[in-house]
Amino acid sequence: MADEDQIIETLDENGNVIKFELYDIVEVDEQEYALLLPVEEEGDEVVLMKLTKDGEDYLFETIDDDEEFDRVANYVENMDDEDEE
């Protein structure tokens, strides 16, 4: 079976569909977060979204809490540092 990219579609604040590739899932403080890469934009900007499960479906939510966002962003940055060693 071919390993196909997992493409996630979300809506921005204007109702436009944005496609992301699921890059990774990390767990911070017993909460899962998705690291997403925009499909249609050049560059390596990673988007962080909170991952919640609704039955069998996964929901991707923006992280509205600045403190929570900073905690996850710091965790991800430190992951990168460990990969380079």
Secondary structure by P-SEA (a helix, b strand, c coil): cccccbbbbbbccccbbbbbccccccccccbbbbbccccccccbbbbbbbbbbcccbbbbbccccaaaaaaaaaaaaaaaaaaac
